[in-house]
Amino acid sequence: MQTHTFDPNAPCSPVRRIRPWARWLGLAFALLVADTGTAAAAECESPQFNNRSVNRLSFRADASGQPVLQILTGLRLGEQRTAGTNASFDLRVFVNGRLAFVLAQDVVLHSAITCAVTCSGECPSIFGDGACTGCGCDYSNWLTAPTGPLEDGDIVEVWIVPARGGQPEVEKRDDRMRIVFDSAKL
């Protein structure tokens, strides 16, 4: 049986052939992957997390031809949430930087989340049945709201925030989204 040894200082070593910038690029990639993994792991290590998100925005026309904003929201709750947990949220809708209106969504769990890491449990119904993924329950819900008259180029931005008395938000990177109104796409 042959034994192979690796000498990183040898002239033909794969390590010596890597350009210095490539080493930094590899290190940056490794840190990015490690950071992403840490965030996911931290979420699962904290079984009582909440994450509300704005996942998609679009417009459609109502029967009179006026624009209606469609908002796809997401809600992810940790596996150890008990009955009575308040995950309520408000959707703040801004048009060209000015608050236009607020949509309040009352979300109170009527039964406990018993979703285990192996997804052998159940997610109670909130906007419908939740999907047990990893160590929590995922819910999505389409909400619609008439915006009133809009002009081409108007910027509509939606923020999702915990409602008064609602559990705090954990992940804030996915709490805002904007869309530019284009009447040709109605």
Buried (B, 14 or more C-beta within 10 A) or exposed (E): EEEEEEEEEEEEEEEEEEEEEEEEEEEEEEEEEEEEEEEEEEBBEEBBBBBBBBBBBBBEEEEEEEBBBBBBBBBBBBBBBEEEBBBBBBBBBBBEEEEBBEBEBEBEBEEBBBBEEEBEBBBBEBBEEBBBEBBBBBBBBEBEBEBEEBEEEBEBBBBBBBBEEBBEBBBEEBBBBEBEBEBEEB
